[in-house]
Amino acid sequence: MDKVTINQHVSFSKMIQGFWRTHTWEWSSQQLNKYLHELVDRGITTMDHADIYGDYTCEGIFGEALKLSPKLREKLEIVSKCGIVLPSDELSWTNGHRYDHTKAHIERSVNRSLTELNVDYLDSLLIHRPSPLMDPNEITEALKELVTAGKVKSFGVSNFNKSQYDLLNNNLVCDKLHITLNQLELSPYTLDALDDGTINHMYKDEVKVMAWSPLAGGKLFSSEDAKAQRIMNIIEPLAQKYQVTASGIIMAWLNKHPAQVMPVLGTHQISRIDDALAGFNITLTDQEWFDIYTASLGHDIP
Ligand SMILES: NC(=O)c1ccc[n+]([C@@H]2O[C@H](COP(=O)([O-])OP(=O)(O)OC[C@H]3O[C@@H](n4cnc5c(N)ncnc54)[C@H](OP(=O)(O)O)[C@@H]3O)[C@@H](O)[C@H]2O)c1
């Protein structure tokens, strides 16, 4: 599996495992530890988390599995996110649903993530969502201190549009820092980031793009969704032509974009990981790429 350079300290695997759904897998630490080894054996070394996943439980589940193989951490790149607050009976400061990008909250969240994940540093910290109240000066101060303390090796954002990215990045560059990643919802089902110029803007600034829900959270496989059906009517014959599954074609579709898009998959079935990986050996023609794109739009391009 190819690596993508994020900065001078960090490279990610081209395909990434997401842990948003981990609390639903109902796995023992031993089962999750085995799955992590299976991923690493396939070159999938980048693991995507957020403080809030599973009502603040998923990082802890991962940390327990990592404890069983302490040396495994050196082979992984661990990403986490902060900035969303959800109500939780367990945590005293989560008394509501809001965004919190204050320095105090960013530091509190990172310190908790490190403890839960059972690691000393994050390879990347992402600001999970933009906030109408975000103050780029305060976020910059927090990130600067986290980098200096060695707790974070790189940082980025998620779900930021062009202007939200510019607001923060213009402030960061004054301190010789910069955003390296933007994690965006992107799949053949969800084209917004492609069409609204966000991905172009990231490409211009050499900011790497992580695509969350690259299979539309499984919706692409639903026979009851008319848009998914339109897209799958194009994908299925291509899967036959290239001798892969539909998810392989979806990976090839994402991989064709010049911005080095890194899909963040949410499956917990290793056979489905293998299906997706097979897509990285395929190059779709431009026409095939556009056939999937226009099926998603629901009309022809001008
Ligand atoms: N930054 C953000 O705001 C944000 C938001 C959402 C998610 N994320 C990240 O993105 C990651 C992935 O999200 P996602 O879980 O929605 O991604 P996804 O890969 O699009 O969907 C995975 C889901 O689809 C199911 N599925 C059904 N058929 C499948 C098939 N043939 N192949 C593979 N999966 C199939 C999987 O079930 P099985 O497990 O049974 O295979 C799983 O529940 C999350 O874990 C998280 O790290 C980020």
The ligand as an SDF file (V2000), in Angstrom:
LIG
                    3D

 48 52  0  0  0  0  0  0  0  0999 V2000
  -14.9450   13.6940    9.9110 N   0  0  0  0  0  0  0  0  0  0  0  0
  -16.2200   13.3870   10.0260 C   0  0  0  0  0  0  0  0  0  0  0  0
  -17.0940   14.2450   10.2660 O   0  0  0  0  0  0  0  0  0  0  0  0
  -16.6280   11.9440    9.8720 C   0  0  0  0  0  0  0  0  0  0  0  0
  -17.9900   11.5840    9.8060 C   0  0  0  0  0  0  0  0  0  0  0  0
  -18.3030   10.2330    9.6430 C   0  0  0  0  0  0  0  0  0  0  0  0
  -17.2920    9.2710    9.5460 C   0  0  0  0  0  0  0  0  0  0  0  0
  -15.9820    9.6590    9.6410 N   0  0  0  0  0  0  0  0  0  0  0  0
  -14.8820    8.6610    9.5560 C   0  0  0  0  0  0  0  0  0  0  0  0
  -15.0830    7.8710    8.4010 O   0  0  0  0  0  0  0  0  0  0  0  0
  -15.0340    6.4950    8.7880 C   0  0  0  0  0  0  0  0  0  0  0  0
  -15.8140    5.6660    7.8500 C   0  0  0  0  0  0  0  0  0  0  0  0
  -17.1910    6.0310    7.8650 O   0  0  0  0  0  0  0  0  0  0  0  0
  -18.2890    4.9580    7.4560 P   0  0  0  0  0  0  0  0  0  0  0  0
  -18.2890    3.8370    8.4330 O   0  0  0  0  0  0  0  0  0  0  0  0
  -19.5540    5.6870    7.2280 O   0  0  0  0  0  0  0  0  0  0  0  0
  -17.6410    4.4480    6.0570 O   0  0  0  0  0  0  0  0  0  0  0  0
  -18.0680    3.5210    4.8630 P   0  0  0  0  0  0  0  0  0  0  0  0
  -16.8460    2.7100    4.5550 O   0  0  0  0  0  0  0  0  0  0  0  0
  -18.6490    4.3720    3.7940 O   0  0  0  0  0  0  0  0  0  0  0  0
  -19.2380    2.5830    5.4190 O   0  0  0  0  0  0  0  0  0  0  0  0
  -18.9470    1.4880    6.2360 C   0  0  0  0  0  0  0  0  0  0  0  0
  -20.2590    0.8370    6.6360 C   0  0  0  0  0  0  0  0  0  0  0  0
  -20.8470    0.2410    5.4770 O   0  0  0  0  0  0  0  0  0  0  0  0
  -21.1110   -1.1420    5.7660 C   0  0  0  0  0  0  0  0  0  0  0  0
  -21.0150   -1.9180    4.5230 N   0  0  0  0  0  0  0  0  0  0  0  0
  -22.0600   -2.4960    3.8810 C   0  0  0  0  0  0  0  0  0  0  0  0
  -21.6680   -3.1420    2.8040 N   0  0  0  0  0  0  0  0  0  0  0  0
  -20.3420   -2.9710    2.7070 C   0  0  0  0  0  0  0  0  0  0  0  0
  -19.3700   -3.4210    1.7660 C   0  0  0  0  0  0  0  0  0  0  0  0
  -19.6680   -4.1700    0.7150 N   0  0  0  0  0  0  0  0  0  0  0  0
  -18.0910   -3.0590    1.9710 N   0  0  0  0  0  0  0  0  0  0  0  0
  -17.7710   -2.3010    3.0300 C   0  0  0  0  0  0  0  0  0  0  0  0
  -18.6500   -1.8390    3.9590 N   0  0  0  0  0  0  0  0  0  0  0  0
  -19.9370   -2.1910    3.7950 C   0  0  0  0  0  0  0  0  0  0  0  0
  -20.0670   -1.5200    6.8160 C   0  0  0  0  0  0  0  0  0  0  0  0
  -20.5330   -2.6550    7.5440 O   0  0  0  0  0  0  0  0  0  0  0  0
  -19.4850   -3.8370    7.9590 P   0  0  0  0  0  0  0  0  0  0  0  0
  -18.6440   -3.2980    9.0760 O   0  0  0  0  0  0  0  0  0  0  0  0
  -20.3950   -4.9450    8.3940 O   0  0  0  0  0  0  0  0  0  0  0  0
  -18.6870   -4.1910    6.7430 O   0  0  0  0  0  0  0  0  0  0  0  0
  -20.0570   -0.2540    7.6710 C   0  0  0  0  0  0  0  0  0  0  0  0
  -21.1450   -0.2410    8.5680 O   0  0  0  0  0  0  0  0  0  0  0  0
  -15.5250    6.4940   10.2360 C   0  0  0  0  0  0  0  0  0  0  0  0
  -15.1470    5.3380   10.9440 O   0  0  0  0  0  0  0  0  0  0  0  0
  -14.8300    7.7260   10.7580 C   0  0  0  0  0  0  0  0  0  0  0  0
  -13.4830    7.4110   11.0620 O   0  0  0  0  0  0  0  0  0  0  0  0
  -15.6360   10.9640    9.7840 C   0  0  0  0  0  0  0  0  0  0  0  0
  1  2  1  0
  2  3  2  0
  2  4  1  0
  4  5  1  0
  4 48  2  0
  5  6  2  0
  6  7  1  0
  7  8  2  0
  8  9  1  0
  8 48  1  0
  9 10  1  0
  9 46  1  0
 10 11  1  0
 11 12  1  0
 11 44  1  0
 12 13  1  0
 13 14  1  0
 14 15  2  0
 14 16  1  0
 14 17  1  0
 17 18  1  0
 18 19  2  0
 18 20  1  0
 18 21  1  0
 21 22  1  0
 22 23  1  0
 23 24  1  0
 23 42  1  0
 24 25  1  0
 25 26  1  0
 25 36  1  0
 26 27  1  0
 26 35  1  0
 27 28  2  0
 28 29  1  0
 29 30  1  0
 29 35  2  0
 30 31  1  0
 30 32  2  0
 32 33  1  0
 33 34  2  0
 34 35  1  0
 36 37  1  0
 36 42  1  0
 37 38  1  0
 38 39  2  0
 38 40  1  0
 38 41  1  0
 42 43  1  0
 44 45  1  0
 44 46  1  0
 46 47  1  0
M  CHG  2   8   1  16  -1
M  END
$$$$
